């Protein structure tokens, strides 16, 4: 008889395969749940910021480019704070395309008394911050559940 052949060996291989599928299903599921939690927390923060922050209107005056991993863009936004002082900022979130056009007016929020901590509050920006993790989280969760059910 060939060494390693036989029913016991086949059952052992299948069991190891089942454990590997189960482990990867759990990992994918946990990743999905974590991403969903990140998206939910971002939505909560966006809502809180909308309720408690000072609102202003900014204008996109240019784009900051970085070339670390391909070309990424972030809008440079000018706005006037509640004291009438002109300010500029660049959000940390960057994308591979220009999400806002130069000259476009965009909503800006900042904590009361803290115009030095502005945030871009456009629908596009918020969708990237919260919607992207939720979407990827949903996909990972579905695939993770599918992997667990198949195991």
C-alpha positions in Angstrom: 0.0 0.0 0.0 1.3 3.5 -0.8 2.2 5.5 2.3 -0.3 8.2 3.1 -3.0 6.7 0.9 -6.2 5.4 2.3 -9.5 6.6 3.8 -7.9 7.9 7.1 -5.5 10.1 5.2 -8.3 11.5 3.0 -10.4 12.3 6.0 -7.5 14.0 7.7 -6.9 16.2 4.6 -10.6 17.1 4.4 -10.6 18.0 8.1 -7.6 20.3 7.7 -9.2 21.9 4.7 -12.5 22.4 6.7 -10.5 24.1 9.5 -8.7 26.3 7.0 -11.9 27.4 5.3 -13.6 27.9 8.7 -10.6 30.0 10.0 -10.5 32.1 6.8 -14.3 32.6 7.0 -14.0 33.8 10.6 -11.1 36.2 9.6 -13.1 37.6 6.7 -16.2 37.9 8.8 -14.4 39.7 11.6 -12.7 42.1 9.1 -16.2 42.9 7.7 -17.6 43.6 11.1 -14.7 45.8 12.0 -15.1 47.8 8.8 -18.8 48.1 9.4 -18.1 49.5 12.9 -15.6 52.0 11.5 -18.3 53.2 9.0 -21.0 53.4 11.8 -18.6 55.4 14.0 -17.8 57.8 11.1 -21.6 58.3 10.4 -22.1 59.0 14.1 -19.2 61.5 14.1 -20.5 63.2 11.0 -24.0 63.6 12.6 -22.5 64.9 15.9 -20.3 67.4 14.0 -23.3 68.6 12.0 -25.3 69.2 15.2 -22.6 70.8 17.3 -20.2 72.6 14.9 -20.1 76.1 13.4 -21.1 75.9 9.7 -19.4 77.9 7.0 -19.1 77.9 3.2 -15.7 77.4 1.7 -14.4 77.6 -1.8 -12.0 75.1 -3.4 -9.0 77.3 -4.5 -6.8 74.5 -5.7 -5.6 70.9 -5.2 -2.7 69.5 -3.2 -1.1 66.6 -5.0 0.9 63.8 -3.5 2.8 61.1 -5.5 3.5 58.5 -2.9 1.3 55.7 -4.4 0.3 57.2 -7.7 -1.2 60.7 -7.8 -3.6 61.5 -5.0 -5.5 64.8 -4.7 -7.0 66.8 -1.8 -8.8 70.0 -2.2 -7.4 73.2 -0.8 -10.3 75.1 0.7 -10.6 78.8 1.7 -13.3 79.9 4.1 -14.1 82.8 6.4 -14.6 82.0 10.1 -17.2 83.5 12.4 -14.9 86.3 13.3 -14.4 87.3 9.7 -10.8 85.9 9.4 -9.8 84.3 6.1 -8.5 80.7 6.5 -7.3 77.9 4.4 -7.0 74.1 5.0 -6.5 70.9 3.2 -8.4 67.8 4.3 -6.3 64.7 5.1 -8.5 62.5 3.0 -7.1 62.1 -0.6 -8.5 60.4 -3.6 -7.2 59.4 -7.0 -9.4 61.9 -8.7 -10.3 65.5 -7.9 -13.6 65.1 -6.0 -14.3 68.9 -6.0 -13.6 71.4 -8.7 -11.7 74.7 -8.3 -14.2 77.4 -7.6 -16.8 75.0 -6.2 -18.4 76.0 -3.0 -18.3 73.4 -0.3 -19.7 73.1 3.3 -17.1 73.5 6.1 -17.7 72.9 9.8 -15.5 73.5 12.8 -16.0 73.2 16.6 -17.2 76.4 18.2 -14.2 78.7 19.0 -11.9 76.4 17.0 -11.7 77.7 13.4 -8.2 76.2 13.3 -9.8 72.7 13.2 -12.0 72.8 10.1 -13.5 69.8 8.4 -14.9 69.4 4.9 -18.5 68.4 5.2 -19.6 67.7 1.6 -21.7 64.7 0.7 -18.8 63.3 -1.4 -16.3 63.6 1.4 -18.7 62.1 4.0 -19.6 59.3 1.6 -15.9 58.4 1.3 -15.3 58.6 5.1 -18.3 56.5 6.2 -19.8 54.9 3.1 -16.6 53.2 1.9 -15.9 51.3 5.1 -19.6 50.3 5.3 -19.7 49.0 1.8 -16.5 47.0 2.1 -17.6 45.8 5.5 -20.8 44.5 4.1 -19.0 42.7 1.3 -16.5 41.1 3.7 -19.3 40.2 6.1 -21.3 38.4 3.4 -18.3 36.5 2.1 -17.3 35.6 5.7 -20.7 34.3 6.4 -20.7 32.4 3.1 -17.3 30.9 4.0 -18.6 29.8 7.4 -21.7 28.3 6.0 -19.7 26.4 3.4 -17.4 25.0 6.1 
